[in-house]
């Protein structure tokens, strides 16, 4: 859930305060957004959207299986809080491949890396914006 992601980010920012390591350099968000082309008035549409987002989060968990925090940002977005490593681009490319293999119906998929700001308050505002 969004609350779970917030809690984990708060922990990361508190740890950063103790170590003087900037979160913007140590962690990032990997965002996956489903852009549905099917009409919203179709019966069962919300259920179908929820199931597709579950498929997306399972793909995220398959790529980021090392204890990274995975959560939902609204109805059409999922997020992973990941360490910023030299392999981040490679793992995002792998995630894109996994997502391409899924049957997501009439949904286009966007995947991107979102940098984290310097402060926990700014990170909270960023999550709020991404959840809209």
C-alpha positions as CSV (number, residue, x, y, z in Angstrom):
1,X,0.0,0.0,0.0
2,X,1.0,3.6,-0.2
3,X,1.2,3.8,3.6
4,X,3.8,0.9,3.5
5,X,5.9,2.7,0.9
6,X,5.8,5.9,3.0
7,X,6.9,4.1,6.1
8,X,9.8,2.5,4.3
9,X,10.9,5.8,2.8
10,X,10.7,7.4,6.3
11,X,13.0,4.7,7.6
12,X,15.5,5.2,4.7
13,X,15.5,9.0,5.4
14,X,16.1,8.5,9.1
15,X,18.9,6.1,8.4
16,X,20.4,8.6,6.0
17,X,20.4,11.3,8.7
18,X,22.5,9.0,10.9
19,X,25.0,8.2,8.2
20,X,25.1,11.5,6.2
21,X,24.5,9.5,3.0
22,X,22.0,11.3,0.7
23,X,19.0,9.3,-0.1
24,X,19.0,10.8,-3.6
25,X,22.3,9.0,-4.2
26,X,21.5,5.8,-2.4
27,X,17.9,5.0,-3.5
28,X,15.4,5.5,-6.3
29,X,11.8,4.7,-7.2
30,X,11.0,2.4,-10.1
31,X,7.5,3.3,-11.3
32,X,5.2,1.2,-13.5
33,X,2.1,2.9,-14.9
34,X,-0.7,1.1,-16.8
35,X,-2.4,3.3,-19.3
36,X,-5.7,1.7,-20.2
37,X,-7.3,2.2,-23.6
38,X,-10.5,0.4,-22.8
39,X,-13.6,2.5,-21.8
40,X,-14.1,3.0,-18.1
41,X,-17.9,2.2,-18.4
42,X,-17.3,-1.5,-19.2
43,X,-18.7,-3.8,-16.5
44,X,-15.9,-5.3,-14.5
45,X,-13.4,-2.7,-15.7
46,X,-12.3,-1.8,-12.2
47,X,-11.8,-5.4,-11.3
48,X,-9.8,-6.1,-14.5
49,X,-7.6,-3.0,-13.7
50,X,-6.9,-4.3,-10.2
51,X,-6.0,-7.8,-11.5
52,X,-3.7,-6.3,-14.1
53,X,-1.9,-4.2,-11.4
54,X,-1.5,-7.4,-9.4
55,X,0.3,-8.9,-12.4
56,X,2.5,-5.9,-12.6
57,X,3.4,-6.0,-8.9
58,X,4.3,-9.7,-9.3
59,X,6.6,-8.9,-12.2
60,X,8.2,-6.1,-10.0
61,X,8.7,-8.6,-7.2
62,X,10.3,-11.1,-9.6
63,X,12.9,-8.6,-10.6
64,X,13.3,-6.9,-7.2
65,X,13.3,-10.0,-5.0
66,X,15.9,-8.8,-2.5
67,X,13.6,-7.4,0.1
68,X,12.9,-4.1,-1.7
69,X,9.6,-2.4,-0.9
70,X,6.9,-2.8,-3.5
71,X,3.6,-0.9,-3.3
72,X,0.7,0.5,-5.1
73,X,0.3,4.2,-6.1
74,X,-3.3,4.6,-6.9
75,X,-5.3,2.4,-9.3
76,X,-2.9,2.4,-12.2
77,X,0.7,2.7,-10.8
78,X,3.0,0.5,-8.8
79,X,6.3,1.4,-7.2
80,X,9.5,-0.3,-6.0
81,X,11.9,1.5,-3.6
82,X,15.2,0.2,-4.8
83,X,18.9,0.8,-4.0
84,X,20.6,3.0,-6.6
85,X,23.3,0.7,-8.0
86,X,25.2,0.3,-11.2
87,X,22.7,-2.4,-12.2
88,X,19.6,-0.3,-11.8
89,X,19.3,0.3,-15.6
90,X,19.7,-3.4,-16.3
91,X,17.1,-4.3,-13.7
92,X,14.6,-1.8,-15.2
93,X,15.3,-3.3,-18.7
94,X,14.6,-6.8,-17.3
95,X,11.4,-5.5,-15.7
96,X,10.3,-4.1,-19.1
97,X,10.9,-7.5,-20.7
98,X,8.8,-9.3,-18.0
99,X,6.0,-6.8,-18.4
100,X,6.1,-7.2,-22.2
101,X,5.5,-10.9,-21.7
102,X,2.3,-10.3,-19.6
103,X,-1.2,-10.3,-21.1
104,X,-2.3,-6.8,-19.9
105,X,-5.1,-6.5,-22.4
106,X,-5.7,-3.0,-23.7
107,X,-3.1,-1.4,-21.5
108,X,0.1,0.4,-22.5
109,X,2.9,0.2,-19.9
110,X,5.3,3.0,-18.9
111,X,8.3,2.2,-16.7
112,X,10.7,4.9,-15.4
113,X,13.1,5.6,-12.6
114,X,12.2,8.5,-10.3
115,X,14.9,10.1,-8.3
116,X,14.3,10.8,-4.7
117,X,14.6,14.3,-3.2
118,X,16.9,15.4,-0.4
119,X,14.3,15.6,2.3
120,X,11.7,13.2,3.7
121,X,9.0,16.0,3.4
122,X,9.7,16.4,-0.3
123,X,9.6,12.6,-0.8
124,X,6.1,12.6,0.8
125,X,5.0,15.3,-1.6
126,X,6.5,13.3,-4.5
127,X,4.6,10.2,-3.5
128,X,1.4,12.2,-3.2
129,X,1.9,13.5,-6.8
130,X,2.7,10.1,-8.1
131,X,-0.4,8.6,-6.5
132,X,-2.7,11.1,-8.3
